[in-house]
């Protein structure tokens, strides 16, 4: 079970990493914040959980 969670977390972190080159892009129909802010927020949540 623990190994499965580690694999899932690694996959999610890889997805976050793939979006770094697009950090300045904004999709106003989704959020007022750019992708960089979203990535930063995602990592902060992961660290606090």
N, CA, C and O atoms as a CHARMM CRD file, in Angstrom:
* protein
*
  196
    1    1 UNK  N      0.83100  -1.19500   0.00000 PROA 1      0.00000
    2    1 UNK  CA     0.00000   0.00000   0.00000 PROA 1      0.00000
    3    1 UNK  C      0.87000   1.25100   0.00000 PROA 1      0.00000
    4    1 UNK  O      0.59900   2.19500  -0.74200 PROA 1      0.00000
    5    2 UNK  N      1.90700   1.26500   0.82200 PROA 2      0.00000
    6    2 UNK  CA     2.79300   2.43500   0.90800 PROA 2      0.00000
    7    2 UNK  C      3.50400   2.67800  -0.41600 PROA 2      0.00000
    8    2 UNK  O      3.62300   3.82100  -0.85800 PROA 2      0.00000
    9    3 UNK  N      3.97600   1.60700  -1.05100 PROA 3      0.00000
   10    3 UNK  CA     4.66800   1.75200  -2.33800 PROA 3      0.00000
   11    3 UNK  C      3.73800   2.30700  -3.40300 PROA 3      0.00000
   12    3 UNK  O      4.15700   3.09800  -4.24800 PROA 3      0.00000
   13    4 UNK  N      2.47600   1.89400  -3.36600 PROA 4      0.00000
   14    4 UNK  CA     1.49700   2.38300  -4.33300 PROA 4      0.00000
   15    4 UNK  C      1.30500   3.88600  -4.16300 PROA 4      0.00000
   16    4 UNK  O      1.21300   4.61100  -5.15400 PROA 4      0.00000
   17    5 UNK  N      1.24300   4.36100  -2.93000 PROA 5      0.00000
   18    5 UNK  CA     1.09000   5.79700  -2.66800 PROA 5      0.00000
   19    5 UNK  C      2.30800   6.58100  -3.13800 PROA 5      0.00000
   20    5 UNK  O      2.17500   7.69000  -3.65500 PROA 5      0.00000
   21    6 UNK  N      3.48200   6.01400  -2.96200 PROA 6      0.00000
   22    6 UNK  CA     4.70500   6.67600  -3.41600 PROA 6      0.00000
   23    6 UNK  C      4.71000   6.78600  -4.93200 PROA 6      0.00000
   24    6 UNK  O      5.10000   7.81700  -5.47900 PROA 6      0.00000
   25    7 UNK  N      4.28400   5.74200  -5.60800 PROA 7      0.00000
   26    7 UNK  CA     4.20900   5.76100  -7.07400 PROA 7      0.00000
   27    7 UNK  C      3.22000   6.83000  -7.53000 PROA 7      0.00000
   28    7 UNK  O      3.50600   7.59400  -8.45200 PROA 7      0.00000
   29    8 UNK  N      2.06400   6.88100  -6.88600 PROA 8      0.00000
   30    8 UNK  CA     1.05500   7.88700  -7.24200 PROA 8      0.00000
   31    8 UNK  C      1.60700   9.29000  -7.02100 PROA 8      0.00000
   32    8 UNK  O      1.45900  10.15400  -7.88600 PROA 8      0.00000
   33    9 UNK  N      2.23500   9.52700  -5.88300 PROA 9      0.00000
   34    9 UNK  CA     2.81000  10.84100  -5.58800 PROA 9      0.00000
   35    9 UNK  C      3.88300  11.21100  -6.60400 PROA 9      0.00000
   36    9 UNK  O      3.92500  12.35000  -7.06800 PROA 9      0.00000
   37   10 UNK  N      4.74000  10.27700  -6.95200 PROA 10     0.00000
   38   10 UNK  CA     5.78200  10.54700  -7.94800 PROA 10     0.00000
   39   10 UNK  C      5.18100  10.89500  -9.30200 PROA 10     0.00000
   40   10 UNK  O      5.69300  11.77000 -10.00100 PROA 10     0.00000
   41   11 UNK  N      4.10600  10.22100  -9.67600 PROA 11     0.00000
   42   11 UNK  CA     3.42700  10.52600 -10.93900 PROA 11     0.00000
   43   11 UNK  C      2.81800  11.92600 -10.91200 PROA 11     0.00000
   44   11 UNK  O      2.91300  12.66900 -11.88900 PROA 11     0.00000
   45   12 UNK  N      2.20000  12.27600  -9.80100 PROA 12     0.00000
   46   12 UNK  CA     1.61000  13.61000  -9.67800 PROA 12     0.00000
   47   12 UNK  C      2.67800  14.69300  -9.70600 PROA 12     0.00000
   48   12 UNK  O      2.49100  15.73100 -10.33900 PROA 12     0.00000
   49   13 UNK  N      3.79100  14.46200  -9.02800 PROA 13     0.00000
   50   13 UNK  CA     4.87800  15.43800  -9.04000 PROA 13     0.00000
   51   13 UNK  C      5.48200  15.57700 -10.43800 PROA 13     0.00000
   52   13 UNK  O      5.89800  16.66800 -10.82600 PROA 13     0.00000
   53   14 UNK  N      5.53200  14.49900 -11.18000 PROA 14     0.00000
   54   14 UNK  CA     6.02100  14.56100 -12.56000 PROA 14     0.00000
   55   14 UNK  C      5.08300  15.41400 -13.41000 PROA 14     0.00000
   56   14 UNK  O      5.54000  16.16700 -14.26900 PROA 14     0.00000
   57   15 UNK  N      3.78300  15.30200 -13.17900 PROA 15     0.00000
   58   15 UNK  CA     2.81600  16.13500 -13.90400 PROA 15     0.00000
   59   15 UNK  C      2.99200  17.60400 -13.55800 PROA 15     0.00000
   60   15 UNK  O      2.92300  18.46500 -14.43600 PROA 15     0.00000
   61   16 UNK  N      3.21900  17.89300 -12.28400 PROA 16     0.00000
   62   16 UNK  CA     3.47200  19.27900 -11.86600 PROA 16     0.00000
   63   16 UNK  C      4.71500  19.79700 -12.58500 PROA 16     0.00000
   64   16 UNK  O      4.70700  20.90300 -13.12500 PROA 16     0.00000
   65   17 UNK  N      5.77000  19.00600 -12.59100 PROA 17     0.00000
   66   17 UNK  CA     7.02600  19.40900 -13.22200 PROA 17     0.00000
   67   17 UNK  C      6.84600  19.69100 -14.71800 PROA 17     0.00000
   68   17 UNK  O      7.47100  20.60700 -15.25300 PROA 17     0.00000
   69   18 UNK  N      6.01000  18.92200 -15.38500 PROA 18     0.00000
   70   18 UNK  CA     5.77600  19.11900 -16.82100 PROA 18     0.00000
   71   18 UNK  C      5.13600  20.47300 -17.12200 PROA 18     0.00000
   72   18 UNK  O      5.27800  20.98900 -18.23100 PROA 18     0.00000
   73   19 UNK  N      4.44200  21.04500 -16.16100 PROA 19     0.00000
   74   19 UNK  CA     3.74900  22.31200 -16.38200 PROA 19     0.00000
   75   19 UNK  C      4.60500  23.53900 -16.06700 PROA 19     0.00000
   76   19 UNK  O      4.17900  24.66100 -16.33900 PROA 19     0.00000
   77   20 UNK  N      5.78600  23.35600 -15.50800 PROA 20     0.00000
   78   20 UNK  CA     6.64400  24.48800 -15.15100 PROA 20     0.00000
   79   20 UNK  C      6.94200  25.40200 -16.34200 PROA 20     0.00000
   80   20 UNK  O      6.91400  26.62100 -16.17100 PROA 20     0.00000
   81   21 UNK  N      7.22200  24.88000 -17.53300 PROA 21     0.00000
   82   21 UNK  CA     7.49900  25.78500 -18.66400 PROA 21     0.00000
   83   21 UNK  C      6.33400  26.71200 -19.01700 PROA 21     0.00000
   84   21 UNK  O      6.53200  27.71600 -19.70200 PROA 21     0.00000
   85   22 UNK  N      5.13400  26.39100 -18.56200 PROA 22     0.00000
   86   22 UNK  CA     3.94700  27.18200 -18.88000 PROA 22     0.00000
   87   22 UNK  C      3.51700  28.07700 -17.71400 PROA 22     0.00000
   88   22 UNK  O      2.38200  28.55100 -17.67600 PROA 22     0.00000
   89   23 UNK  N      4.42100  28.30400 -16.77500 PROA 23     0.00000
   90   23 UNK  CA     4.06900  28.97000 -15.52100 PROA 23     0.00000
   91   23 UNK  C      3.47300  30.36600 -15.68900 PROA 23     0.00000
   92   23 UNK  O      2.75600  30.82700 -14.80100 PROA 23     0.00000
   93   24 UNK  N      3.73900  31.03500 -16.77100 PROA 24     0.00000
   94   24 UNK  CA     3.22000  32.39400 -16.97200 PROA 24     0.00000
   95   24 UNK  C      1.85700  32.41900 -17.66900 PROA 24     0.00000
   96   24 UNK  O      1.24100  33.47900 -17.78600 PROA 24     0.00000
   97   25 UNK  N      1.38800  31.27100 -18.12700 PROA 25     0.00000
   98   25 UNK  CA     0.12100  31.23300 -18.85400 PROA 25     0.00000
   99   25 UNK  C     -1.07000  31.32800 -17.90000 PROA 25     0.00000
  100   25 UNK  O     -1.02800  30.87000 -16.75800 PROA 25     0.00000
  101   26 UNK  N     -2.12800  31.94000 -18.41800 PROA 26     0.00000
  102   26 UNK  CA    -3.36100  32.10200 -17.64500 PROA 26     0.00000
  103   26 UNK  C     -4.53600  31.65200 -18.50700 PROA 26     0.00000
  104   26 UNK  O     -4.58600  31.93300 -19.70400 PROA 26     0.00000
  105   27 UNK  N     -5.47800  30.95100 -17.88400 PROA 27     0.00000
  106   27 UNK  CA    -6.73500  30.60300 -18.53200 PROA 27     0.00000
  107   27 UNK  C     -7.83800  31.22300 -17.68200 PROA 27     0.00000
  108   27 UNK  O     -8.26200  30.62700 -16.69200 PROA 27     0.00000
  109   28 UNK  N     -8.31200  32.41900 -18.05800 PROA 28     0.00000
  110   28 UNK  CA    -9.28600  33.12400 -17.21700 PROA 28     0.00000
  111   28 UNK  C    -10.60300  32.37500 -17.01800 PROA 28     0.00000
  112   28 UNK  O    -11.33500  32.66900 -16.07300 PROA 28     0.00000
  113   29 UNK  N    -10.91400  31.42600 -17.87700 PROA 29     0.00000
  114   29 UNK  CA   -12.14000  30.64900 -17.66600 PROA 29     0.00000
  115   29 UNK  C    -11.97500  29.63400 -16.53200 PROA 29     0.00000
  116   29 UNK  O    -12.95600  29.07700 -16.03800 PROA 29     0.00000
  117   30 UNK  N    -10.72100  29.40100 -16.12500 PROA 30     0.00000
  118   30 UNK  CA   -10.44500  28.46400 -15.03300 PROA 30     0.00000
  119   30 UNK  C    -10.09700  29.21700 -13.75000 PROA 30     0.00000
  120   30 UNK  O    -10.61800  28.90100 -12.68000 PROA 30     0.00000
  121   31 UNK  N     -9.21000  30.21800 -13.86200 PROA 31     0.00000
  122   31 UNK  CA    -8.73400  30.94000 -12.68800 PROA 31     0.00000
  123   31 UNK  C     -8.12600  32.27100 -13.10700 PROA 31     0.00000
  124   31 UNK  O     -7.69000  32.43300 -14.24700 PROA 31     0.00000
  125   32 UNK  N     -8.10000  33.22400 -12.17600 PROA 32     0.00000
  126   32 UNK  CA    -7.43600  34.50200 -12.42600 PROA 32     0.00000
  127   32 UNK  C     -5.92600  34.38200 -12.24100 PROA 32     0.00000
  128   32 UNK  O     -5.17300  35.25400 -12.67500 PROA 32     0.00000
  129   33 UNK  N     -5.48700  33.31100 -11.60100 PROA 33     0.00000
  130   33 UNK  CA    -4.07300  33.10400 -11.31300 PROA 33     0.00000
  131   33 UNK  C     -3.38600  32.35400 -12.44300 PROA 33     0.00000
  132   33 UNK  O     -4.00000  31.53900 -13.13300 PROA 33     0.00000
  133   34 UNK  N     -2.09000  32.64500 -12.62300 PROA 34     0.00000
  134   34 UNK  CA    -1.34600  31.92900 -13.66400 PROA 34     0.00000
  135   34 UNK  C     -0.97800  30.52400 -13.19000 PROA 34     0.00000
  136   34 UNK  O     -1.15700  30.17900 -12.02200 PROA 34     0.00000
  137   35 UNK  N     -0.46600  29.73000 -14.11100 PROA 35     0.00000
  138   35 UNK  CA    -0.13100  28.33600 -13.80600 PROA 35     0.00000
  139   35 UNK  C      0.95200  28.26100 -12.73200 PROA 35     0.00000
  140   35 UNK  O      0.94000  27.35200 -11.90200 PROA 35     0.00000
  141   36 UNK  N      1.88800  29.21200 -12.74100 PROA 36     0.00000
  142   36 UNK  CA     2.93300  29.22600 -11.71400 PROA 36     0.00000
  143   36 UNK  C      2.35600  29.31400 -10.31600 PROA 36     0.00000
  144   36 UNK  O      2.80900  28.62200  -9.40500 PROA 36     0.00000
  145   37 UNK  N      1.34900  30.17100 -10.14700 PROA 37     0.00000
  146   37 UNK  CA     0.70100  30.28200  -8.84200 PROA 37     0.00000
  147   37 UNK  C      0.04100  28.97300  -8.47600 PROA 37     0.00000
  148   37 UNK  O      0.13300  28.52500  -7.33300 PROA 37     0.00000
  149   38 UNK  N     -0.63500  28.34500  -9.45100 PROA 38     0.00000
  150   38 UNK  CA    -1.31800  27.07800  -9.20500 PROA 38     0.00000
  151   38 UNK  C     -0.32500  25.99000  -8.78900 PROA 38     0.00000
  152   38 UNK  O     -0.59000  25.20900  -7.87400 PROA 38     0.00000
  153   39 UNK  N      0.82200  25.95200  -9.47500 PROA 39     0.00000
  154   39 UNK  CA     1.84400  24.95500  -9.13700 PROA 39     0.00000
  155   39 UNK  C      2.38400  25.19900  -7.73200 PROA 39     0.00000
  156   39 UNK  O      2.54700  24.26100  -6.95200 PROA 39     0.00000
  157   40 UNK  N      2.66100  26.46400  -7.41400 PROA 40     0.00000
  158   40 UNK  CA     3.15900  26.81400  -6.09100 PROA 40     0.00000
  159   40 UNK  C      2.15700  26.40500  -5.01200 PROA 40     0.00000
  160   40 UNK  O      2.53300  25.83100  -3.99000 PROA 40     0.00000
  161   41 UNK  N      0.89600  26.70300  -5.24700 PROA 41     0.00000
  162   41 UNK  CA    -0.14900  26.34900  -4.29200 PROA 41     0.00000
  163   41 UNK  C     -0.24100  24.83100  -4.12400 PROA 41     0.00000
  164   41 UNK  O     -0.37900  24.33400  -3.00600 PROA 41     0.00000
  165   42 UNK  N     -0.16500  24.11000  -5.22000 PROA 42     0.00000
  166   42 UNK  CA    -0.21800  22.64000  -5.17700 PROA 42     0.00000
  167   42 UNK  C      0.90000  22.08200  -4.30400 PROA 42     0.00000
  168   42 UNK  O      0.66600  21.20900  -3.46800 PROA 42     0.00000
  169   43 UNK  N      2.11200  22.58800  -4.49800 PROA 43     0.00000
  170   43 UNK  CA     3.25300  22.09000  -3.71700 PROA 43     0.00000
  171   43 UNK  C      3.13100  22.46400  -2.24400 PROA 43     0.00000
  172   43 UNK  O      3.51000  21.67900  -1.37500 PROA 43     0.00000
  173   44 UNK  N      2.61100  23.64500  -1.95800 PROA 44     0.00000
  174   44 UNK  CA     2.39700  24.03900  -0.55500 PROA 44     0.00000
  175   44 UNK  C      1.38300  23.12300   0.11400 PROA 44     0.00000
  176   44 UNK  O      1.56900  22.73100   1.26600 PROA 44     0.00000
  177   45 UNK  N      0.32000  22.78000  -0.58900 PROA 45     0.00000
  178   45 UNK  CA    -0.68900  21.87500  -0.02900 PROA 45     0.00000
  179   45 UNK  C     -0.07700  20.50500   0.23200 PROA 45     0.00000
  180   45 UNK  O     -0.30100  19.91700   1.29000 PROA 45     0.00000
  181   46 UNK  N      0.69500  19.99300  -0.72500 PROA 46     0.00000
  182   46 UNK  CA     1.34200  18.69600  -0.53600 PROA 46     0.00000
  183   46 UNK  C      2.24600  18.71800   0.69300 PROA 46     0.00000
  184   46 UNK  O      2.25800  17.76500   1.47200 PROA 46     0.00000
  185   47 UNK  N      2.99900  19.79600   0.86700 PROA 47     0.00000
  186   47 UNK  CA     3.91000  19.88700   2.01200 PROA 47     0.00000
  187   47 UNK  C      3.17900  19.98200   3.35100 PROA 47     0.00000
  188   47 UNK  O      3.65900  19.47900   4.36600 PROA 47     0.00000
  189   48 UNK  N      2.02100  20.62700   3.34400 PROA 48     0.00000
  190   48 UNK  CA     1.27700  20.77400   4.59800 PROA 48     0.00000
  191   48 UNK  C      0.39700  19.57300   4.92800 PROA 48     0.00000
  192   48 UNK  O      0.00000  19.38500   6.07800 PROA 48     0.00000
  193   49 UNK  N      0.09800  18.77200   3.92900 PROA 49     0.00000
  194   49 UNK  CA    -0.73400  17.58900   4.16900 PROA 49     0.00000
  195   49 UNK  C      0.19100  16.46000   4.50500 PROA 49     0.00000
  196   49 UNK  O     -0.26300  15.34300   4.75300 PROA 49     0.00000
